[in-house]
Amino acid sequence: MGIVLKIDGQNLQIRRVRLNDGISFYRMLQSIESEDHRFSNPVRNHSYADYQNWLQKCRLESQPDFGNEVIVPQTTFWLLADNHPVGIGRIRHRLTDRLKKDGGNIAYAISMNERERGYGSKLLGLLLEEAVKMGLTSVLITVHRDNIASQKVVLKNGGRLVDQAGEMRIYQIDLG
């Protein structure tokens, strides 16, 4: 089980994706665009069988020895509100030169019908706690310059703008 917070009478928790995560998780992912503000959702508009294959891929990707110089290990988490999936986040265990400019260590998205409820800030905060457990001392988060909501989420969680690359703003959050 992941970290559990009680906020406004609601239990929020983050936990790793599991192979037996069922239809409610699949449906939540259908409400997030394939490329939602640069967050990649590879199961949008795909079959439930494709979703189940994706769960297996998530498990494989989370292994420390996964990947190479271009593809890095990453762990995928759900944000649950009262045991109902409302968001998804990923922590990349390390960065490539490309990810330092577009991608960063952490990516997240909230279900379309659950936005503007503060879940993004809570999800990022919980992902940062998980990043500490993974041994990361700082993270980079890249946000498209037009994504004002996500920029606010990052700033609220201690991010500071350290660079810009094209249309991306690069924020660093120190975890120590």
N, C-alpha and C positions, 0 to 999 in steps of 0.2 A: 504494500500500500504506500502511496505517496504522502506528501505533506498535506495536512488538512487544516484549513482556516475556517473560522466561523465569522462571517461578515454579513451584517444586516439580516440576521436570522437564517442565513443560508450557509450550508457547508460547501466550501470550495476545496477541491483537491486536485492535485496533479498526479498522474501515474503513467508509467510506461505503457505503450501499446502492447497488447497481448494477442496471441493467435486466436483466442476465442472471443474477441470483441465483435459483437454481433450487429444486427440490423440498425440499431439506433445510432451507432457510430458511423456506419455507412451512409445513413440518411443525413446525418449532420455534415458529412463531407460533401454531399451533393449540393449543399447550400453555399459552398465556398467555390468561387470561380477556379478554373484550371490554373490561371495565373492571376492571383488576387494581390495586387500591389506587390508583385515580384515573389509572392509566396507560391510555390509550386504544389498543386494538388493533383497528383497523377491519376486519381480515381474518379474525378468528376465526369459524369456522363458515361461511366464504364459499368460493366456488370458487377453483380455481387461476387461472382467467382473471381473477377479481376481484383476486387477489393481484398478478398481472402489471400490471393497471391501477393498483393502489396503488403499485407500484414507479415507474411513470411519474409519478404524483402526487408521490411523494417527491422525484424529480428536479426537478420544477417548483417545489415548495415551497422548495427549497434556494437558489433564485436570489435574490440580494439585493433585487431590485425586486419580488418576489412580495408579494402581500397588500395590505392597506389599514390603516385605523385599528383594525380589529377582528381581522383575520387577519394573523399575522406570519410572516415567513420562518423556516423551521426546517430543520435538516439532520439526517438520520436515519443512525445508525451501527449496525453489528452488532458484538457481542463474539464473537470466535472463540477457541476453545480447541483447539489443534492442528488448525486449519482447520475445525472443527465449530462451527456456530452455537449459542451458549448464552444469548445475551441481545441486547437491543436498547435503544438510547438515542436521545434527541433533544436537540438544542440549539436553543433558540429564539434568534434573532439579536437580538431586542429584546423588550420587554415592554409590554403594554397595562396599564391600571389593573386590569382583571380578573385578568390573569395574575400580577400582583404579589401577589394574595391567594390565587389558586388556579391553580396551573400552574407558575409560575416559569420560569426559563431552561432547566432540565434536567429531563428525565423519563427513567426507565429501568425495565426489567423483565427478570427472568431466567426462563428456561424452568422450568416447575414441577419437572421431574425433575433440574434442575441447581442447585437452591437449597441453601442452607446449606453452600456450599463456598467462600465468600469472593468469588464472582464479582461480586456487587453492589458491593462496595467497590472492586474492581479496575476495573469498568466506570466507576463514577463518577470515579475518579481519572484514567482515560484520557479521559473526556469533558471533564474540567476542563482537561487539556492541550490538547485540541482547541479549547476555548473561548478559551484564551489565543491560539492561532494565529488565531482569528477576530477578535481585537482586544478581547475582553471583559476588563474589569479586575476585575469581581466578578460573581457570579451569585446569583440567588435560587432556592431550592429549597423547594417546599411539600410537606409530608408530613402525611397524615391523623394525628390524634392517637393513633389506635389502631394505627398501623403502626410498632411498636417497632423491628422489624428495619431498616426504611429510616431511621428516626431515628438508629440506631447507625451505619449506613453514612455518613450525612451528617456526623455528629460525627467519625467516624474520618477523614474527608477534610477536616477543618478548619472545618466549619460551626459557626456560632454562631446560637442562637435570637435573632431580632430582633423578632418580632411573632407574634401569633396572630390569625386571622380565622375566627370560627366554629369549625369542627372542624379547621381547618388550622393547623399550626405552620409558620412561615416562617423559614427559615434563610438566612443570607448566608455566602458563601465569597469571600474576597478572593483575587484571583489574582496580585497584584503582588508 
